[in-house]
Amino acid sequence: MTQQISDLPASAFVPLDELDELSGVLGVINYTSGAGDPDISPGHLRFDLHMAHDTAEGFAEVWTTDRPVETGESGGIGYAHDGEHLLCAGRVPPSERYAEATRAAYTAMLELMESLGYRRCARMWNFVNDINADNADGLEVYRDFCLGRAEAFEARDFSDTSVPAATGIGSLGGGISFYVLASRTNALTPIENSKQVSAYNYPERYGPRPPKFARATYLSATEDRAAGQLYVSGTSSIRGHETLFAGDVEKQTLLALENIAHLVGSETAADYRIEQHNTLADLDTIKVYVRHREDIPAVRRICEEHFSPDAQVAYLNVDVCRADLSVELEGIVHAPRNEP
């Protein structure tokens, strides 16, 4: 695994059977066949997500560091940090309702980040079992989750314009699992897509509280933001705030890619005074979430036409945050890499 510049987080996808060969690990997020609570016994954070139908389909997202790592647990949140970057994770067990437990878990996570001095929240991932089903009160589980998350953010004084990039996606089990990447000193810029309504401004038809996340965040080791990493949130076939091309997975994939291309491209970079101008070919460590297994070959074909052949791309067969969406994509434009 090639190490990136040490002032910014480094991550890569690794086969599950190669994890014993790694060193300098901050955290290992296993996209595997069962869910578990955060584990810090290996000397780093380990977190199992139920995102694969069997272990052979799984992989690990490995975050590495060249600094000493400290680990701990607080309020059910497991964490590892190296003095500059923090990975922390938690899980809300399966329940008939999620808002209250989500609020409590997120509040614990945000309080932990603050207590450790990692106030610059760069990226969140949320995995919600039965995401499109109704809870005991007839509210969609995703909307139930969004309610609890919004309340936790507001209680900790996260303004809408300071929320991080995020993914909210289905899982195959385990209730609600989440993990977070935060920084102590890196410059952080939340980014919106001018072709989409900001998620936190969605109208009430999408639930009692809108999803609280930025379309992307740009993390730089320097205040002038000359070189950094761009974390692209889970992105789908949405223009404005409405789903387009319901039932047509190929058109939905193309529109999602078009949204990402605009988000990472020169026009958006100029709007946010970021020097880096990127294309889809610069995206890496990409996760592609596909609702119907039989659609994966078509989605893969389209993605291979747009992504770099050197990019790491993982395809996961799970539900998406809206019932009329068939595909969602995320990825990272990494900082320049050191020579090996």
Solvent accessible surface area in square Angstrom, and as a share of the most:
residue,aa,sasa,rsa
1,M,114,0.51
2,T,58,0.34
3,Q,66,0.29
4,Q,1,0.01
5,I,48,0.25
6,S,43,0.28
7,D,70,0.36
8,L,5,0.02
9,P,5,0.03
10,A,3,0.03
11,S,5,0.03
12,A,13,0.10
13,F,21,0.09
14,V,13,0.07
15,P,67,0.42
16,L,40,0.20
17,D,126,0.65
18,E,72,0.32
19,L,39,0.20
20,D,146,0.76
21,E,135,0.61
22,L,47,0.23
23,S,94,0.61
24,G,40,0.38
25,V,18,0.10
26,L,5,0.02
27,G,0,0.00
28,V,8,0.05
29,I,0,0.00
30,N,4,0.02
31,Y,0,0.00
32,T,18,0.11
33,S,44,0.29
34,G,30,0.29
35,A,37,0.29
36,G,21,0.20
37,D,89,0.46
38,P,29,0.18
39,D,53,0.27
40,I,49,0.25
41,S,96,0.62
42,P,66,0.42
43,G,42,0.40
44,H,36,0.16
45,L,0,0.00
46,R,96,0.35
47,F,0,0.00
48,D,30,0.15
49,L,1,0.01
50,H,44,0.19
51,M,1,0.01
52,A,3,0.02
53,H,91,0.41
54,D,68,0.35
55,T,78,0.45
56,A,101,0.78
57,E,75,0.34
58,G,15,0.15
59,F,21,0.09
60,A,0,0.00
61,E,3,0.01
62,V,0,0.00
63,W,3,0.01
64,T,15,0.08
65,T,12,0.07
66,D,95,0.49
67,R,71,0.26
68,P,119,0.75
69,V,42,0.24
70,E,113,0.51
71,T,49,0.28
72,G,11,0.11
73,E,106,0.47
74,S,50,0.32
75,G,65,0.63
76,G,47,0.45
77,I,3,0.02
78,G,2,0.02
79,Y,31,0.12
80,A,0,0.00
81,H,20,0.09
82,D,11,0.06
83,G,33,0.32
84,E,18,0.08
85,H,6,0.03
86,L,0,0.00
87,L,0,0.00
88,C,0,0.00
89,A,0,0.00
90,G,1,0.01
91,R,67,0.25
92,V,5,0.03
93,P,83,0.52
94,P,92,0.58
95,S,60,0.39
96,E,122,0.55
97,R,122,0.44
98,Y,12,0.04
99,A,16,0.13
100,E,127,0.57
101,A,43,0.33
102,T,0,0.00
103,R,83,0.30
104,A,63,0.49
105,A,17,0.13
106,Y,1,0.00
107,T,31,0.18
108,A,25,0.19
109,M,0,0.00
110,L,6,0.03
111,E,79,0.35
112,L,10,0.05
113,M,4,0.02
114,E,74,0.33
115,S,88,0.57
116,L,42,0.21
117,G,20,0.20
118,Y,0,0.00
119,R,157,0.57
120,R,87,0.32
121,C,3,0.02
122,A,0,0.00
123,R,2,0.01
124,M,1,0.00
125,W,2,0.01
126,N,0,0.00
127,F,1,0.01
128,V,0,0.00
129,N,33,0.17
130,D,84,0.44
131,I,1,0.00
132,N,38,0.19
133,A,47,0.36
134,D,96,0.50
135,N,18,0.09
136,A,55,0.43
137,D,96,0.50
138,G,52,0.50
139,L,46,0.23
140,E,30,0.13
141,V,9,0.05
142,Y,19,0.07
143,R,75,0.27
144,D,4,0.02
145,F,0,0.00
146,C,3,0.02
147,L,40,0.20
148,G,0,0.00
149,R,1,0.01
150,A,0,0.00
151,E,49,0.22
152,A,0,0.00
153,F,1,0.00
154,E,71,0.32
155,A,70,0.54
156,R,76,0.28
157,D,131,0.68
158,F,39,0.16
159,S,61,0.39
160,D,49,0.25
161,T,98,0.57
162,S,48,0.31
163,V,0,0.00
164,P,2,0.01
165,A,0,0.00
166,A,3,0.02
167,T,1,0.01
168,G,11,0.10
169,I,0,0.00
170,G,1,0.01
171,S,11,0.07
172,L,53,0.27
173,G,15,0.14
174,G,17,0.16
175,G,1,0.01
176,I,0,0.00
177,S,5,0.03
178,F,0,0.00
179,Y,0,0.00
180,V,1,0.00
181,L,1,0.00
182,A,1,0.01
183,S,0,0.00
184,R,87,0.32
185,T,80,0.47
186,N,5,0.03
187,A,8,0.07
188,L,45,0.23
189,T,17,0.10
190,P,37,0.23
191,I,4,0.02
192,E,33,0.15
193,N,3,0.01
194,S,84,0.54
195,K,79,0.34
196,Q,16,0.07
197,V,48,0.27
198,S,18,0.11
199,A,0,0.00
200,Y,23,0.09
201,N,93,0.48
202,Y,20,0.08
203,P,52,0.33
204,E,145,0.65
205,R,142,0.52
206,Y,27,0.10
207,G,7,0.07
208,P,64,0.40
209,R,67,0.24
210,P,28,0.17
211,P,9,0.06
212,K,16,0.07
213,F,23,0.10
214,A,1,0.01
215,R,14,0.05
216,A,0,0.00
217,T,0,0.00
218,Y,3,0.01
219,L,0,0.00
220,S,0,0.00
221,A,37,0.29
222,T,70,0.41
223,E,132,0.59
224,D,98,0.51
225,R,55,0.20
226,A,42,0.33
227,A,40,0.31
228,G,0,0.00
229,Q,1,0.01
230,L,7,0.04
231,Y,0,0.00
232,V,0,0.00
233,S,1,0.01
234,G,11,0.11
235,T,10,0.06
236,S,7,0.04
237,S,0,0.00
238,I,10,0.05
239,R,60,0.22
240,G,27,0.26
241,H,42,0.19
242,E,80,0.36
243,T,27,0.15
244,L,66,0.33
245,F,93,0.39
246,A,67,0.52
247,G,78,0.75
248,D,53,0.27
249,V,19,0.11
250,E,70,0.31
251,K,102,0.43
252,Q,0,0.00
253,T,0,0.00
254,L,83,0.41
255,L,13,0.06
256,A,0,0.00
257,L,2,0.01
258,E,88,0.40
259,N,1,0.00
260,I,0,0.00
261,A,37,0.29
262,H,27,0.12
263,L,5,0.03
264,V,4,0.02
265,G,11,0.11
266,S,64,0.41
267,E,104,0.47
268,T,5,0.03
269,A,8,0.06
270,A,66,0.51
271,D,97,0.50
272,Y,61,0.23
273,R,202,0.74
274,I,10,0.05
275,E,119,0.53
276,Q,34,0.15
277,H,108,0.48
278,N,18,0.09
279,T,81,0.47
280,L,18,0.09
281,A,56,0.43
282,D,64,0.33
283,L,2,0.01
284,D,25,0.13
285,T,4,0.03
286,I,0,0.00
287,K,2,0.01
288,V,0,0.00
289,Y,0,0.00
290,V,0,0.00
291,R,39,0.14
292,H,84,0.37
293,R,112,0.41
294,E,134,0.60
295,D,28,0.15
296,I,20,0.10
297,P,90,0.56
298,A,26,0.20
299,V,0,0.00
300,R,100,0.37
301,R,113,0.41
302,I,5,0.03
303,C,1,0.00
304,E,117,0.52
305,E,117,0.53
306,H,65,0.29
307,F,12,0.05
308,S,29,0.19
309,P,136,0.86
310,D,127,0.66
311,A,18,0.14
312,Q,65,0.29
313,V,48,0.27
314,A,12,0.09
315,Y,39,0.15
316,L,6,0.03
317,N,21,0.11
318,V,4,0.02
319,D,58,0.30
320,V,0,0.00
321,C,20,0.12
322,R,31,0.11
323,A,76,0.59
324,D,64,0.33
325,L,0,0.00
326,S,11,0.07
327,V,0,0.00
328,E,5,0.02
329,L,0,0.00
330,E,4,0.02
331,G,1,0.01
332,I,10,0.05
333,V,5,0.03
334,H,22,0.10
335,A,2,0.02
336,P,79,0.50
337,R,104,0.38
338,N,78,0.40
339,E,154,0.69
340,P,156,0.98
